[in-house]
Amino acid sequence: MEQQTGWNIKVILCMGWHALDNVVLLKNTIENSTVQALDSAVQKGILVICSNGNSRLGNIMPPIDYLAVGGYNDRGKKDRNEHVPYPDEPFGRNGDGHYRPDLLAPRVSLTIPYCESMENIGVVSYYEGTSGAATLVTGVAAYLFSEYPELNSEDLRSILVEYADPLRDYDNVAPRINVGRVIHGLEMGDLPKRIKHGLPGVTRVDHSSIKSLDEIERGLALSSLVQHQLCTRQELWEFTEDESSVVRRIAVFALIKPINEHERTIYWNRLNEECEGGVRGWYTYGLLQDADILECTKWAQWATDMNWTVRWCVSEYLSKYADSLPQLEKTHDPDLIQDKAFSILQWLKIR
């Protein structure tokens, strides 16, 4: 901050704002140590751009003061009609009750100079996730601040969101960045009105909020109960049937794993019934603990699930029995999931 003026600092890229937090248990964002550390920068008008998260496994998302960047799958194509949602993309309300993210950018197979252990001229490496998407948006912001020095952080944030395009048939209301439209708007001198970044959010809650009609208040209350070990296992099982996936994720995470064969059967049944990818991820992670080879056909059926954690668990399970079971190569590219699972599906068919 002492160098802000001399170095003309206008943007901070933060790819690990939640690195010291449990990503499932909810809390108000101001309780996050990184948010506290960056507060002086926000107060000075520096634009904090951060990644929104890579999987629906977690609940916590960035504070409303940051430009939160999620991702979509551009399939490596310029034609925006070819772009599709990323199936495991997290979105929704953070621990303050504010909707996140603000903006979407490409997150699959982002090319960067070759950066493996051995130099290889003429070959590129690939970067994945919303860290990459946020990096792209940060580059755009740096360029626009340079070309249009009269812009401040709030104006830039507003125009990036205002001139973005929505993805069709997608529950996530955050739009795709469209730099061409932004530059055209700036050249025309057409600055949009500053966007109000969310309604007043959720404040601190107490344990009685576990009965609230608001899913974030229930999630905050259940998180506190779990942290203070005030929730019985039976009560956690009851919360696994909550209508909110936010609450269900907390409950299944807190159960950790099945403690007997009866619970293991329930885990498999719930996994088959669960419609939300992040909750499925926690069921599979629990099942991965103490899994044996007799469950191999059950595991193989999940090799094509859209949730990254589910496929990661399948891959980890199969690797335990590499001498006798086919293996699953992990991929972050949704278009490659079927191809990577082909040998497993063929094995399952024969089996």
Buried (B, 14 or more C-beta within 10 A) or exposed (E): EEEBEEEEBBBBBBBEBBEEBBBBBBBBBEEBEBBEEBBEBBEEEBBBBBBBBBBBBBBBBBBBBBBBBBBBBBBEEEEEEEBBBBBBBBBBBBBBBBBBBBBBBBBBBBEEEEEEEEEEEEEEEEBBBBBBBBBBBBBBBBEBBEEBEEBEBEBBBBBBBBBBEEBEEBEBEBBBBBBEBBBEBBEEEEBEEEBEBBEEBBEEBEBEBBEBEBBBBBBBBBBBBBEEEEBEEEBBBEBBEBEBBBBBBBBBBBBEBBEEEEBBEBBBEBBEEBEBBBBBBBBBBBBBEEBEEEEBEBBBBBBBBBBBBBBBBBBBBBEEBEEEBBEBEEBBBBEEBEEBBEBBBEBBEEE
